[in-house]
Amino acid sequence: MTTANPAPASEEHYRTPGVYFAEVTPAAAPEFPTGVPAFIGFVEAAKDPKARAPVLLTRWEQFGQRIGRAGDGRFLDYAVRGFFENGGNRCWVIPVSPPPVPDALKALFKGIGLLEDIEDIDLVCVPDVMLDVIRESPETVLEVQRAVLEHCRRMGNRFAILDAFPIPADGQGAPAAAAIRGALQQAQALPAALPGLRPRLP
């Protein structure tokens, strides 16, 4: 702060006649909460052996530093990067060792495991369930997504973010996608809306 008097300005000093200049920092723009998602997917190799456990990230660059490489054709790193690029502040990543098999994903949602121990999660996303090797079987994709929904229902305070099957331009594959949508709607496993939750995932 700069004043006309060389002495530092204070409440006592302002009583002296003169001109004073004070630097005022504008208030920061309000930030809206984005939710705290858990991203689950396959990685090639972790730089840190402990990275097989849940890893908390607060910026995209930490993915390569703490987790490693997701691998070609996988979606985990794209999902995490999209979260931060859309204004996300913090997320958890649960890396799963290859090979990319659905049983490795479903195992995380059975009983009391890694996800239950993390209290601040309110969104659950498994982007790699749409890998070509897994989505060859729509029934297998449905099994994994049902496991995610059941986890959210059991916890009572989490949303499941589910990927839909791509539908080709010729319309083939639409019946399978419609069947999966109907089964998920019948599951009735979504928890009540959380106040103030405004997720902005890609």
C-alpha positions in Angstrom: 0.0 0.0 0.0 1.3 3.4 -0.9 0.5 6.6 1.1 1.5 10.2 0.9 3.2 9.7 4.3 6.2 7.4 4.4 4.9 5.7 7.6 2.6 2.7 7.1 -1.0 3.5 6.9 -3.2 2.4 9.8 -6.5 3.3 11.4 -4.6 5.7 13.7 -2.7 7.2 10.8 -5.9 8.0 8.8 -6.8 10.6 11.4 -4.1 12.8 10.1 -5.1 15.1 7.3 -3.7 14.0 3.9 -4.2 11.8 0.8 -3.9 8.1 1.1 -3.8 5.4 -1.6 -4.9 1.9 -0.7 -4.7 -1.2 -2.8 -8.0 -3.1 -2.8 -8.1 -6.7 -4.0 -11.4 -7.4 -5.7 -13.4 -10.3 -4.4 -12.9 -13.6 -6.4 -15.7 -14.7 -8.6 -17.9 -17.4 -7.0 -17.1 -20.9 -7.9 -19.8 -23.6 -8.3 -19.0 -27.1 -6.9 -18.4 -29.7 -9.6 -18.8 -32.8 -7.5 -16.0 -35.3 -6.7 -16.0 -38.2 -9.1 -14.3 -41.5 -8.9 -12.9 -42.6 -12.3 -12.2 -46.3 -12.7 -10.2 -47.7 -15.6 -7.3 -49.7 -16.9 -3.7 -48.5 -16.9 -0.6 -49.9 -18.6 2.0 -49.3 -15.9 2.1 -47.1 -12.8 5.1 -44.9 -12.0 4.4 -45.4 -8.3 3.7 -49.0 -7.1 1.2 -47.6 -4.6 -0.9 -46.1 -7.6 -2.9 -49.3 -7.7 -4.8 -47.8 -4.7 -7.1 -44.9 -5.2 -5.2 -41.7 -6.1 -6.5 -38.2 -5.4 -5.8 -35.7 -8.2 -6.3 -31.9 -8.1 -5.0 -31.2 -11.6 -4.7 -33.1 -14.9 -0.9 -33.1 -14.9 -0.9 -35.3 -11.9 -2.4 -38.2 -13.9 0.9 -38.9 -15.7 3.0 -38.1 -12.6 1.1 -40.4 -10.1 -0.7 -43.0 -12.2 1.2 -43.4 -15.5 -0.1 -44.2 -18.9 -3.6 -45.4 -19.6 -2.8 -47.0 -22.9 -3.8 -46.7 -26.5 -7.5 -47.0 -27.2 -8.6 -46.6 -23.6 -10.8 -43.9 -22.1 -9.7 -43.3 -18.6 -7.2 -40.5 -19.3 -9.6 -38.8 -21.6 -12.4 -38.8 -19.0 -10.1 -37.4 -16.3 -8.6 -34.7 -18.6 -12.1 -33.7 -19.7 -13.2 -33.3 -16.0 -10.4 -30.9 -15.3 -10.8 -29.0 -18.6 -14.4 -28.4 -17.7 -13.7 -26.8 -14.4 -13.3 -29.8 -12.1 -11.3 -29.3 -8.9 -10.6 -32.8 -7.5 -11.2 -36.4 -8.4 -10.2 -39.9 -7.4 -8.8 -42.3 -9.9 -8.8 -46.1 -9.2 -6.4 -47.7 -11.7 -7.0 -51.3 -12.6 -4.2 -53.6 -13.8 -4.5 -55.1 -17.3 -5.7 -57.2 -19.0 -8.9 -55.2 -19.6 -11.5 -57.7 -18.5 -14.9 -56.9 -17.0 -14.5 -59.0 -13.9 -11.7 -56.7 -12.8 -14.2 -53.8 -12.9 -17.0 -55.6 -11.3 -14.8 -56.8 -8.4 -14.4 -53.2 -7.2 -18.1 -52.9 -6.5 -18.6 -56.1 -4.6 -18.9 -55.9 -0.8 -16.9 -53.4 1.1 -13.9 -52.3 -0.8 -11.8 -49.3 -2.0 -14.7 -47.1 -3.0 -16.6 -47.4 0.3 -13.6 -46.1 2.2 -13.5 -42.8 0.3 -16.1 -40.5 1.9 -16.2 -37.5 -0.4 -17.1 -39.3 -3.7 -20.5 -38.4 -5.1 -20.0 -39.5 -8.8 -18.9 -42.8 -10.1 -17.7 -43.2 -13.7 -16.3 -46.3 -15.4 -15.3 -45.1 -18.9 -13.4 -48.2 -19.9 -16.5 -50.3 -19.8 -16.9 -49.1 -23.4 -13.7 -50.6 -24.6 -14.1 -52.6 -27.8 -13.1 -55.8 -26.1 -15.8 -55.4 -23.4 -18.7 -53.9 -25.4 -18.6 -56.8 -27.8 -21.0 -58.3 -25.3 -23.9 -55.9 -24.4 -24.8 -58.3 -21.6 -21.3 -57.9 -20.1 -21.5 -54.1 -20.2 -24.9 -54.3 -18.5 -23.5 -56.4 -15.7 -20.8 -53.9 -15.0 -23.2 -50.9 -15.1 -25.7 -52.8 -12.8 -22.8 -53.3 -10.4 -22.1 -49.5 -10.5 -25.8 -48.7 -9.9 -26.1 -51.1 -7.1 -23.0 -49.5 -5.4 -24.6 -46.1 -5.7 -27.9 -47.4 -4.3 -26.1 -49.1 -1.4 -24.1 -45.9 -0.6 -27.1 -43.7 -0.9 -25.2 -40.5 -1.8 -23.6 -41.1 -5.2 -24.6 -40.8 -8.8 -23.6 -43.3 -11.5 -22.4 -41.8 -14.8 -23.1 -44.4 -17.5 -22.0 -44.4 -21.1 -24.5 -45.3 -23.8 -23.9 -47.6 -26.7 -23.0 -45.8 -29.9 -25.8 -46.4 -32.5 -24.5 -46.6 -36.1 -26.0 -44.5 -38.9 -27.8 -47.5 -40.3 -29.6 -48.0 -37.0 -28.2 -51.5 -36.4 -27.5 -52.1 -32.7 -30.3 -49.9 -31.6 -32.4 -52.8 -30.1 -29.5 -53.8 -27.9 -29.0 -50.3 -26.7 -32.8 -49.9 -26.0 -32.8 -53.1 -24.0 -29.9 -51.9 -21.8 -31.6 -48.6 -21.2 -34.8 -50.3 -20.2 -33.0 -52.7 -17.8 -31.2 -49.8 -16.2 -34.4 -47.8 -15.7 -35.9 -50.8 -14.0 -33.0 -51.0 -11.6 -34.3 -47.9 -9.8 -30.9 -47.5 -8.2 -30.2 -43.7 -8.5 -29.9 -41.9 -5.1 -31.7 -38.7 -4.3 -30.4 -35.5 -5.8 -27.6 -33.9 -3.8 -28.1 -30.2 -3.0 -25.6 -27.9 -4.7 -24.2 -30.7 -7.0 -23.4 -29.4 -10.4 -21.2 -31.9 -12.3 -19.6 -30.7 -15.5 -18.1 -33.9 -17.0 -17.5 -34.3 -20.7 
